[in-house]
Amino acid sequence: MQHKCGLAIHDLQENDTGHYYFHFDTDAYGRRSKTSVYLAVTEVRASVHPSSTVRAGWSVRLDCQTSCQNHAIWFKDGEPVTNTEFQAQIGDAGNYTCAIEGDESVQSDPVTLDVQYPTLNLSVELSYSGRLTLGISVNLTCCGAANPAAENYTWYRSTGANGSSMVQVGTGQVLSIPSVEVTHFGRYLCKAQNLFWEISSPEILMEEEAESSDPTLNLSVELSYSGRLTLGISVNLTCCGAANPAAENYTWYRSTGANGSSMVQVGTGQVLSIPSVEATHFGRYLCKAQNLFWEISSPEILMEEEAESSDPTLNLSVELSYSGRLTLGISVNLTCCGAANPAAENYTWYRSTGANGSSMVQVGTGQVLSIPSVEATHFGRYLCKAQNLFWEISSPEILMEEEAESSDPTLNLSVELSYSGRLTLGISVNLTCCGAANPAAENYTWYRSTGANGSSMVQVGTGQVLSIPSVEATHFGRYLCKAQNLFWEISSPEILMEEEAESSDPTLNLSVELSYSGRLTLGISVNLTCCGAANPAAENYTWYRSTGANGSSMVQVGTGQVLSIPSVEATHFGRYLCKAQNLFWEISSPEILMEEEAESSGE
């Protein structure tokens, strides 16, 4: 009698690895096969280097760990990835898995890549009800998306006869003016700051308007929170946009369903507050703004949980501190300095030894290495190592050696001239005498040229800083400072302080910014913004798009700083440029190509 016997293993694990034999028993005896079959089970592990959280522009490498010799393939959010080494961009954020080629059904646990970036497309939104005129209430909102979110906002307004200087006028994401006065009109900008960046918005002109009615322009959603977006934190979503008359009603919607294809109303008001985030809160959001004439929907924004991150210690260095001259018998502290996420937990110190100092020996632990009384054996090269849960980083070496008694004059003595705006009558100016000396300078004296040809110098002040609260015509001329210590007296080169005439510059670095939500394809909404700075500011903007068989000619397709395409059609694809014009100049931007993007994942 013949039988076919087989073995099936379900839910295969690594501990199933080993040799397998066949064995059978009868009433009289049992037998085991002389040969065996070896089964090797290996787990596929995915990792991202240098860490799961990086900044835009950093180099990223995907690593798939397995004992199999077959080629590994990668997926991002379920879609194939072709490049495993790339420069991180915002669109590279997501969940990555890897598998062995030929067995794609068995994938590794996902690893999340979080890409941090500064505030993108920072802009000022001006909102009010009715016509912008004296006595009405106005809000200016600083809008833009960043990772991590902006923590501080600062507002500036132009001042002076020609508005050439900017003064701080407030803080916070929204600048409110309860009742507009003549002095409120002018150019405004905001600065947004997070842990890593400080970005300035383009300027916006607030001026009195004639009667008119416009829809809400550039409606967008701003997502703000503190720390990492995860369960339990508080989140605000703000609906940003400018309209005339101002929007009266705001309505919020969130995606629902298996694929998020439908939207349900989740709130009203310009700000949607979520005091404590739950798993059901994650998804895509949009807001609708309505005034007496229009109802506009914003692009959707995705709110999803962010994974924890870890960065190595950045710019690790050693600071050497002591009082007086570094010589035998004094007390010295060496401090290991640097920032990391999570913070460094262990510090270790090393000093060079041997005839040529080629080897390093451990000499201490802790962030500060203290030497109460320096001996000859303490001199040499030092470095520190900082370690957290994920990284161990070494600082550059620092040389600690005995200093001979010396006295040096003030080196590279110079005068720095600082002021705000244009150097003209009535502004405040500081002149600073800069330079290093041993021992330090004790006295500073200031001199200005006088006479018909300025050939003689007269003393005009003392101290390291010469302040002129309000410039007069007699203040213009050549200045120098003299610095004196116990051994030396040194004069700086002369610096000329003269009145600056008003100027007019063309639009500098004129460029086109292309903004949209999701993938650039048919049917989405797209804005093209003409960006650049000029003096005086640009008054007219004109847009052109390439046409013809080879796109060799350009036709006008719109005016205004922002060219909006509410629903992209095939005829919209092509090369675009804008022209900016003020009283003196007309400048063309470089061309930008707008083309349909295929679904993809990679660099």
For each residue, the residues with C-beta under 8 A, 3 or more apart:
1:
2:
3:
4:
5: 22 24
6:
7: 20
8:
9: 12 16
10:
11:
12: 9 16 41
13: 16 41
14: 17 41 42 43
15: 41
16: 9 12 13 39 41
17: 14 39 40 41
18: 38 39
19: 36 37 38 39
20: 7 36 37 38 39
21: 32 33 35 36
22: 5 32 33
23: 30 31 32 33
24: 5 30 31
25: 29 30
26: 29 30
27:
28:
29: 25 26
30: 23 24 25 26
31: 23 24
32: 21 22 23
33: 21 22 23 36
34:
35: 21
36: 19 20 21 33
37: 19 20
38: 18 19 20
39: 16 17 18 19 20
40: 17 67
41: 12 13 14 15 16 17
42: 14 66 67 68
43: 14 66 108
44: 64 65 66 72 98 99 100 106 107 108
45: 64 65 66 108 109
46: 62 63 64 65 74 96 97 98 108 109 110 111
47: 62 63 65 111
48: 51 52 60 61 62 63 96 111 113
49: 60 61 62 63
50: 54 58 59 60 61 312
51: 48 54 309 310 311 312 390
52: 48 111 112 113 114 307 308 309 310
53: 113 114 116 307 308 309 310 311 341
54: 50 51 58 60 88 113 114 115 116
55: 58 88 115 116 117 196
56: 88 89 90 115 116 117 118
57: 87 88
58: 50 54 55 87 88
59: 50 85 86 87 88
60: 48 49 50 54 85 86 87 88 92 113
61: 48 49 50 84 85
62: 46 47 48 49 74 81 84 85 96 98
63: 46 47 48 49 84
64: 44 45 46 72 74 98 108
65: 44 45 46 47
66: 42 43 44 45 72 100
67: 40 42
68: 42 100
69:
70: 100 101 102 103
71: 100 101
72: 44 64 66 98 99 100 101
73: 80 81 98 99 100 101 104
74: 46 62 64 80 81 84 96 97 98
75: 78 79 80 81 96 97 98 99 107 601
76: 79 81 92 94 95 96 601 602
77: 94 95 601
78: 75
79: 75 76 599 600 601
80: 73 74 75 601
81: 62 73 74 75 76 84 96 601 602
82: 601 602
83: 86 602 603
84: 61 62 63 74 81
85: 59 60 61 62
86: 59 60 83 89 92 602 603
87: 57 58 59 60 603
88: 54 55 56 57 58 59 60 92 113 115
89: 56 86 92 115 603
90: 56 93 115 117 120
91:
92: 60 76 86 88 89 113 115 602 603
93: 90 113 114 115
94: 76 77 112 113 601
95: 76 77 110 111 112 113
96: 46 48 62 74 75 76 81 110 111 112 113
97: 46 74 75 107 108 109 110 111
98: 44 46 62 64 72 73 74 75 107 108
99: 44 72 73 75 103 104 105 106 107 108
100: 44 66 68 70 71 72 73 103 104 106
101: 70 71 72 73 104
102: 70
103: 70 99 100 106
104: 73 99 100 101 107
105: 99
106: 44 99 100 103
107: 44 75 97 98 99 104
108: 43 44 45 46 64 97 98 99 111
109: 45 46 97
110: 46 95 96 97
111: 46 47 48 52 95 96 97 108
112: 52 94 95 96 306 307
113: 48 52 53 54 60 88 92 93 94 95 96
114: 52 53 54 93 147 306 307 309
115: 54 55 56 88 89 90 92 93 147
116: 53 54 55 56 147 148 196
117: 55 56 90 120 146 147
118: 56 146 194 196 197 199
119: 122 144 145 146 150 192 194 197 199
120: 90 117 144 145 146
121: 144 145 513 515 529
122: 119 142 143 144 190 192 199 200 201 202
123: 142 143 144 201 202 204 218
124: 140 141 142 143 188 189 190 201 202 203 204
125: 140 141 143 218 240 241 242
126: 132 138 139 140 204 206 242
127: 138 139 140 141 241 242 243 246 247
128: 132 136 137 138 139 244 246
129: 136 137 245 246 248
130: 133 136 244 245 246
131: 136 209 210 211 212 244 245
132: 126 128 136 138 180 206 207 208 209 244
133: 130 136 180 208 209
134: 180 181 182 208
135: 179 180
136: 128 129 130 131 132 133 179 180
137: 128 129 176 177 178 179 180
138: 126 127 128 132 176 177 180 184 206
139: 126 127 128 174 175 176 177
140: 124 125 126 127 155 174 175 177 188 190 204 206
141: 124 125 127 173 174 175 222 238 240
142: 122 123 124 150 153 155 173 174 175 190 192 201
143: 122 123 124 125 220 222 238 240
144: 119 120 121 122 123 150 192 199 201 222
145: 119 120 121 222 223 301
146: 117 118 119 120 149 150 192 194 197 199
147: 114 115 116 117
148: 116 151 194 195 196 227
149: 146 194 223 224 225 226
150: 119 142 144 146 153 173 192 193 194 224
151: 148 193 194 195 226
152: 171 192 193
153: 142 150 171 172 173 190 191 192 193
154: 168 170 171 190 191 193
155: 140 142 168 169 170 171 175 188 189 190
156: 166 167 168 169 188 189 190 191
157: 166 167 169 184 186 187 188
158: 163 164 165 166 186 187 188 203
159: 163 165 166 167 186 421
160: 163 164 165 421 422
161:
162: 422 502
163: 158 159 160 186 187
164: 158 160 421 422 502 535
165: 158 159 160 420 421 422
166: 156 157 158 159 187 189
167: 156 157 159
168: 154 155 156
169: 155 156 157 175 188
170: 154 155 175
171: 152 153 154 155
172: 153 175
173: 141 142 150 153 222 224 238
174: 139 140 141 142
175: 139 140 141 142 155 169 170 172 188 190
176: 137 138 139
177: 137 138 139 140 180 184
178: 137
179: 135 136 137
180: 132 133 134 135 136 137 138 177 184 185
181: 134 184
182: 134 185
183:
184: 138 157 177 180 181 206
185: 180 182 206 207 208
186: 157 158 159 163 205 206
187: 157 158 163 166 203 204 205 206 537
188: 124 140 155 156 157 158 169 175 203 204 205 206
189: 124 155 156 166 200 201 202 203 204
190: 122 124 140 142 153 154 155 156 175 200 201
191: 153 154 156 198 199 200 201
192: 119 122 142 144 146 150 152 153 198 199 201
193: 150 151 152 153 154 197 198 199
194: 118 119 146 148 149 150 151 197
195: 148 151
196: 55 116 118 148
197: 118 119 146 193 194
198: 191 192 193
199: 118 119 122 144 146 191 192 193
200: 122 189 190 191
201: 122 123 124 142 144 189 190 191 192 204
202: 122 123 124 189 531 533
203: 124 158 187 188 189 533 537
204: 123 124 126 140 187 188 189 201
205: 186 187 188 537
206: 126 132 138 140 184 185 186 187 188
207: 132 185
208: 132 133 134 185
209: 131 132 133 212 244
210: 131
211: 131
212: 131 209 244
213: 244 245 292 293
214: 217 243 244
215: 243 291 293 294 296
216: 219 241 242 243 247 289 291 294 296
217: 214 241 242 243 562 564
218: 123 125 240 241 242 527 562 564
219: 216 239 240 241 287 289 296 297 298 299
220: 143 239 240 241 298 299 301
221: 237 238 239 240 285 286 287 298 299 300 301
222: 141 143 144 145 173 237 238 240
223: 145 149 235 236 237 301 303
224: 149 150 173 235 236 237 238
225: 149 229 233 234 235 236
226: 149 151 233 234
227: 148 233
228: 233 306 308 309
229: 225 233 235 277 303 304 305 306
230: 233 277 305 306
231: 277 278 279 305
232: 276 277
233: 225 226 227 228 229 230 276 277
234: 225 226 273 274 275 276 277
235: 223 224 225 229 273 274 277 281 303
236: 223 224 225 271 272 273 274
237: 221 222 223 224 252 271 272 274 285 287 301 303
238: 141 143 173 221 222 224 270 271 272
239: 219 220 221 247 250 252 270 271 272 287 289 298
240: 125 141 143 218 219 220 221 222
241: 125 127 216 217 218 219 220 247 289 296 298
242: 125 126 127 216 217 218
243: 127 214 215 216 217 246 247 289 291 294 296
244: 128 130 131 132 209 212 213 214
245: 129 130 131 213 248 291 292 293
246: 127 128 129 130 243 291
247: 127 216 239 241 243 250 270 289 290 291
248: 129 245 290 291 292
249: 268 289 290
250: 239 247 268 269 270 287 288 289 290
251: 265 267 268 287 288 290
252: 237 239 265 266 267 268 269 272 285 286 287
253: 263 264 265 266 285 286 287 288
254: 263 264 266 281 283 284 285
255: 260 261 262 263 283 284 285 300
256: 260 262 263 264 283
257: 260 261 262
258:
259:
260: 255 256 257 283 284
261: 255 257
262: 255 256 257
263: 253 254 255 256 286
264: 253 254 256
265: 251 252 253
266: 252 253 254 272 285
267: 251 252 272
268: 249 250 251 252
269: 250 252 272
270: 238 239 247 250
271: 236 237 238 239
272: 236 237 238 239 252 266 267 269 285 287
273: 234 235 236
274: 234 235 236 237 277 281
275: 234
276: 232 233 234
277: 229 230 231 232 233 234 235 274 281 282
278: 231 281
279: 231 282
280:
281: 235 254 274 277 278 303
282: 277 279 303 304 305
283: 254 255 256 260 302 303
284: 254 255 260 300 301 302 303
285: 221 237 252 253 254 255 266 272 300 301 302 303
286: 221 252 253 263 297 298 299 300 301
287: 219 221 237 239 250 251 252 253 272 297 298
288: 250 251 253 295 296 297 298
289: 216 219 239 241 243 247 249 250 295 296 298
290: 247 248 249 250 251 294 295 296
291: 215 216 243 245 246 247 248 294
292: 213 245 248
293: 213 215 245
294: 215 216 243 290 291
295: 288 289 290
296: 215 216 219 241 243 288 289 290
297: 219 286 287 288
298: 219 220 221 239 241 286 287 288 289 301
299: 219 220 221 286 516 517 518 525
300: 221 255 284 285 286 517 518
301: 145 220 221 223 237 284 285 286 298 517
302: 283 284 285
303: 223 229 235 237 281 282 283 284 285
304: 229 282
305: 229 230 231 282
306: 112 114 228 229 230
307: 52 53 112 114
308: 52 53 228
309: 51 52 53 114 228 341
310: 51 52 53 341 342 388 389 390 391
311: 51 53 314 340 341
312: 50 51 340 388 390 391 393
313: 316 338 339 340 344 386 388 391 393
314: 311 338 339 340
315: 337 338 339
316: 313 336 337 338 384 386 393 394 395 396
317: 336 337 338 395 396 398
318: 334 335 336 337 382 383 384 395 396 397 398
319: 334 335 337
320: 332 333 334 398 400
321: 332 333 334 335
322: 326 330 331 332 333
323: 330 331
324: 330
325: 330 403 405
326: 322 330 332 374 400 401 402 403
327: 330 374 402 403
328: 374 375 376 402
329: 373 374
330: 322 323 324 325 326 327 373 374
331: 322 323 370 371 372 373 374
332: 320 321 322 326 370 371 374 378 400
333: 320 321 322 368 369 370 371
334: 318 319 320 321 349 368 369 371 382 384 398 400
335: 318 319 321 367 368 369
336: 316 317 318 347 349 367 368 369 384 386 395
337: 315 316 317 318 319
338: 313 314 315 316 317 344 386 393 395
339: 313 314 315
340: 311 312 313 314 343 344 386 388 391 393
341: 53 309 310 311
342: 310 345 388 389 390
343: 340 388
344: 313 338 340 347 367 386 387 388
345: 342 387 388 389
346: 365 386 387
347: 336 344 365 366 367 384 385 386 387
348: 362 364 365 384 385 387
349: 334 336 362 363 364 365 369 382 383 384
350: 360 361 362 363 382 383 384 385
351: 360 361 363 378 380 381 382
352: 357 358 359 360 380 381 382 397
353: 357 359 360 361 380
354: 357 358 359
355:
356:
357: 352 353 354 380 381
358: 352 354
359: 352 353 354
360: 350 351 352 353 383
361: 350 351 353
362: 348 349 350
363: 349 350 351 369 382
364: 348 349 369
365: 346 347 348 349
366: 347 369
367: 335 336 344 347
368: 333 334 335 336
369: 333 334 335 336 349 363 364 366 382 384
370: 331 332 333
371: 331 332 333 334 374 378
372: 331
373: 329 330 331
374: 326 327 328 329 330 331 332 371 378 379
375: 328 378
376: 328 379
377:
378: 332 351 371 374 375 400
379: 374 376 400 401 402
380: 351 352 353 357 399 400 401
381: 351 352 357 397 398 399 400
382: 318 334 349 350 351 352 363 369 397 398 399 400
383: 318 349 350 360 394 395 396 397 398
384: 316 318 334 336 347 348 349 350 369 394 395
385: 347 348 350 392 393 394 395
386: 313 316 336 338 340 344 346 347 392 393 395
387: 344 345 346 347 348 391 392 393
388: 310 312 313 340 342 343 344 345 391
389: 310 342 345
390: 51 310 312 342
391: 310 312 313 340 387 388
392: 385 386 387
393: 312 313 316 338 340 385 386 387
394: 316 383 384 385
395: 316 317 318 336 338 383 384 385 386 398
396: 316 317 318 383
397: 318 352 381 382 383
398: 317 318 320 334 381 382 383 395
399: 380 381 382
400: 320 326 332 334 378 379 380 381 382
401: 326 379 380
402: 326 327 328 379
403: 325 326 327 406
404:
405: 325
406: 403 438
407: 438 439 485 486 487 488
408: 411 437 438 488
409: 437 485 487 488 490
410: 413 435 436 437 441 483 485 488 490
411: 408 435 436 437
412: 434 435 436
413: 410 433 434 435 481 483 490 491 492 493
414: 433 434 435 492 493 495
415: 431 432 433 434 479 480 481 492 493 495
416: 431 432 434
417: 429 430 431 495 497
418: 429 430 431 432
419: 423 427 428 429 430
420: 165 427 428
421: 159 160 164 165 427
422: 160 162 164 165 427 500 502
423: 419 427 429 471 497 498 499 500
424: 427 471 499 500
425: 471 472 473 499
426: 470 471
427: 419 420 421 422 423 424 470 471
428: 419 420 467 468 469 470 471
429: 417 418 419 423 467 468 471 475 497
430: 417 418 419 465 466 467 468
431: 415 416 417 418 446 465 466 468 479 481 495 497
432: 415 416 418 464 465 466
433: 413 414 415 444 446 464 465 466 481 483 492
434: 412 413 414 415 416
435: 410 411 412 413 414 441 483 490 492
436: 410 411 412
437: 408 409 410 411 440 441 483 485 488 490
438: 406 407 408
439: 407 442 485 486 487
440: 437 485
441: 410 435 437 444 464 483 484 485
442: 439 484 485 486
443: 462 483 484
444: 433 441 462 463 464 481 482 483 484
445: 459 461 462 481 482 484
446: 431 433 459 460 461 462 463 466 479 480 481
447: 457 458 459 460 479 480 481 482
448: 457 458 460 475 477 478 479
449: 454 455 456 457 477 478 479 494
450: 454 456 457 458 477
451: 454 455 456
452:
453:
454: 449 450 451 477 478
455: 449 451
456: 449 450 451
457: 447 448 449 450 478 480
458: 447 448 450
459: 445 446 447
460: 446 447 448 466 479
461: 445 446 466
462: 443 444 445 446
463: 444 446 466
464: 432 433 441 444
465: 430 431 432 433
466: 430 431 432 433 446 460 461 463 479 481
467: 428 429 430
468: 428 429 430 431 471 475
469: 428
470: 426 427 428
471: 423 424 425 426 427 428 429 468 475 476
472: 425 475
473: 425 476
474:
475: 429 448 468 471 472 497
476: 471 473 497 498 499
477: 448 449 450 454 496 497 498
478: 448 449 454 457 494 495 496 497
479: 415 431 446 447 448 449 460 466 494 495 496 497
480: 415 446 447 457 491 492 493 494 495
481: 413 415 431 433 444 445 446 447 466 491 492
482: 444 445 447 489 490 491 492
483: 410 413 433 435 437 441 443 444 489 490 492
484: 441 442 443 444 445 488 489 490
485: 407 409 410 437 439 440 441 442 488
486: 407 439 442
487: 407 409 439
488: 407 408 409 410 437 484 485
489: 482 483 484
490: 409 410 413 435 437 482 483 484
491: 413 480 481 482
492: 413 414 415 433 435 480 481 482 483 495
493: 413 414 415 480
494: 449 478 479 480
495: 414 415 417 431 478 479 480 492
496: 477 478 479
497: 417 423 429 431 475 476 477 478 479
498: 423 476 477
499: 423 424 425 476
500: 422 423 424 503
501:
502: 162 164 422
503: 500 535
504: 535 536 582 583 584 585
505: 508 534 535 585
506: 534 582 584 585 587
507: 510 532 533 534 538 580 582 585 587
508: 505 532 533 534
509: 531 532 533
510: 507 530 531 532 578 580 587 588 589 590
511: 530 531 532 589 590 592
512: 528 529 530 531 576 577 578 589 590 592
513: 121 528 529 531
514: 526 527 528 592 594
515: 121 526 527 528 529
516: 299 520 524 525 526 527
517: 299 300 301 524 525
518: 299 300 524
519: 524 597 599
520: 516 524 526 568 594 595 596 597
521: 524 568 596 597
522: 568 569 570 596
523: 567 568
524: 516 517 518 519 520 521 567 568
525: 299 516 517 564 565 566 567 568
526: 514 515 516 520 564 565 568 572 594
527: 218 514 515 516 562 563 564 565
528: 512 513 514 515 543 562 563 565 576 578 592 594
529: 121 512 513 515 561 562 563
530: 510 511 512 541 543 561 562 563 578 580 589
531: 202 509 510 511 512 513
532: 507 508 509 510 511 538 580 587 589
533: 202 203 507 508 509
534: 505 506 507 508 537 538 580 582 585 587
535: 164 503 504 505
536: 504 539 582 583 584
537: 187 203 205 534 582
538: 507 532 534 541 561 580 581 582
539: 536 581 582 583
540: 559 580 581
541: 530 538 559 560 561 578 579 580 581
542: 556 558 559 578 579 581
543: 528 530 556 557 558 559 563 576 577 578
544: 554 555 556 557 576 577 578 579
545: 554 555 557 572 574 575 576
546: 551 552 553 554 574 575 576 591
547: 551 553 554 555 574
548: 551 552 553
549:
550:
551: 546 547 548 574 575
552: 546 548
553: 546 547 548
554: 544 545 546 547 577
555: 544 545 547
556: 542 543 544
557: 543 544 545 563 576
558: 542 543 563
559: 540 541 542 543
560: 541 563
561: 529 530 538 541
562: 217 218 527 528 529 530
563: 527 528 529 530 543 557 558 560 576 578
564: 217 218 525 526 527
565: 525 526 527 528 568 572
566: 525
567: 523 524 525
568: 520 521 522 523 524 525 526 565 572 573
569: 522 572
570: 522 573
571:
572: 526 545 565 568 569 594
573: 568 570 594 595 596
574: 545 546 547 551 593 594 595
575: 545 546 551 591 592 593 594
576: 512 528 543 544 545 546 557 563 591 592 593 594
577: 512 543 544 554 588 589 590 591 592
578: 510 512 528 530 541 542 543 544 563 588 589
579: 541 542 544 586 587 588 589
580: 507 510 530 532 534 538 540 541 586 587 589
581: 538 539 540 541 542 585 586 587
582: 504 506 507 534 536 537 538 539 585
583: 504 536 539
584: 504 506 536
585: 504 505 506 507 534 581 582
586: 579 580 581
587: 506 507 510 532 534 579 580 581
588: 510 577 578 579
589: 510 511 512 530 532 577 578 579 580 592
590: 510 511 512 577
591: 546 575 576 577
592: 511 512 514 528 575 576 577 589
593: 574 575 576
594: 514 520 526 528 572 573 574 575 576
595: 520 573 574
596: 520 521 522 573
597: 519 520 521 600
598:
599: 79 519
600: 79 597
601: 75 76 77 79 80 81 82 94
602: 76 81 82 83 86 92
603: 83 86 87 89 92
